Amino acid sequence: MPKLTITRTVITTREVIRFYPSDEVNFGWCAVCRKEVFPLTLEQTAEALKVEVAEVYIRLAAGEIHLLDQSGGSLRICSAFLTTEP
């Protein structure tokens, strides 16, 4: 009987997502990460995660991502999760 050879090919890809701040957006200080980060909107976070905005709220509640402390503005999410490895 002839020998059977099995070849397995694994392709690993990495996607880079860049958000460019507009003139009116400043970097913010994240007290949790203890560093300066780019604040993301809910929509930008959903786009980065490839999920719906409702899923962003679920991940916030689960502690997978966290908010920045910004007074008097809309919700801004710490972008540090974009640079962490799974």
Backbone torsions as a table, in degrees:
resi	resn	phi	psi	omega
1	MET	NA	134.5	-179.1
2	PRO	-72.3	151.8	179.0
3	LYS	-73.8	144.7	178.1
4	LEU	-103.1	126.1	178.8
5	THR	-109.8	128.4	178.8
6	ILE	-113.2	127.5	177.8
7	THR	-114.3	130.8	179.4
8	ARG	-115.5	126.8	178.5
9	THR	-113.4	125.9	179.0
10	VAL	-113.7	124.3	178.3
11	ILE	-110.9	121.7	179.7
12	THR	-110.4	128.5	178.1
13	THR	-122.0	160.7	178.0
14	ARG	-138.2	130.8	-179.4
15	GLU	-102.5	135.9	177.9
16	VAL	-108.3	124.7	178.8
17	ILE	-112.9	126.7	179.2
18	ARG	-119.8	132.0	173.3
19	PHE	-114.0	124.9	179.6
20	TYR	-101.5	121.1	-178.3
21	PRO	-68.3	143.2	174.6
22	SER	-79.5	176.1	-176.1
23	ASP	-61.6	-33.5	-175.6
24	GLU	-85.8	-4.6	-179.0
25	VAL	-100.2	129.2	177.2
26	ASN	-109.0	158.1	173.0
27	PHE	-68.0	152.2	-178.5
28	GLY	-122.5	158.6	178.3
29	TRP	-89.8	127.4	176.5
30	CYS	-100.9	114.3	-180.0
31	ALA	-69.6	-27.5	179.9
32	VAL	-73.0	-48.3	-178.6
33	CYS	-83.6	-16.8	-177.6
34	ARG	58.3	46.8	175.7
35	LYS	-158.8	166.8	178.5
36	GLU	-82.3	131.1	-177.4
37	VAL	-135.6	163.7	174.8
38	PHE	-85.6	123.7	-179.8
39	PRO	-77.0	128.8	179.6
40	LEU	-101.4	145.9	172.0
41	THR	-78.1	169.7	176.1
42	LEU	-59.6	-41.4	-178.3
43	GLU	-66.5	-41.6	177.6
44	GLN	-64.3	-39.2	178.5
45	THR	-64.6	-43.7	178.3
46	ALA	-61.5	-41.5	178.8
47	GLU	-63.6	-43.3	-179.9
48	ALA	-63.7	-37.7	-179.3
49	LEU	-86.4	-9.4	-176.5
50	LYS	58.8	47.4	178.8
51	VAL	-135.7	173.9	174.1
52	GLU	-80.4	160.2	180.0
53	VAL	-59.3	-34.8	178.3
54	ALA	-58.9	-36.6	178.2
55	GLU	-67.5	-30.9	176.6
56	VAL	-62.4	-43.8	177.5
57	TYR	-61.2	-39.2	179.3
58	ILE	-64.2	-42.4	180.0
59	ARG	-70.0	-32.7	174.1
60	LEU	-63.0	-46.4	-179.7
61	ALA	-63.8	-33.0	-179.5
62	ALA	-81.0	-9.2	179.9
63	GLY	83.0	10.7	179.3
64	GLU	-72.0	-31.5	175.6
65	ILE	-133.8	164.4	-177.1
66	HIS	-141.8	161.4	-178.2
67	LEU	-87.4	155.3	170.7
68	LEU	-91.0	150.8	173.9
69	ASP	-80.7	103.4	177.5
70	GLN	-132.9	120.4	-176.9
71	SER	-81.9	138.9	172.3
72	GLY	70.3	18.3	-179.5
73	GLY	-130.3	-176.5	177.0
74	SER	-76.9	169.7	-179.4
75	LEU	-61.8	133.2	175.1
76	ARG	-127.8	137.3	-175.3
77	ILE	-108.3	139.5	178.6
78	CYS	-64.0	130.1	-177.3
79	SER	-86.8	2.3	-177.0
80	ALA	-61.1	-25.9	179.5
81	PHE	-63.3	-20.6	179.7
82	LEU	-70.6	-23.2	-176.2
83	THR	-102.1	1.2	179.0
84	THR	-90.6	142.7	178.3
85	GLU	-80.3	142.4	178.5
86	PRO	-66.9	NA	NA
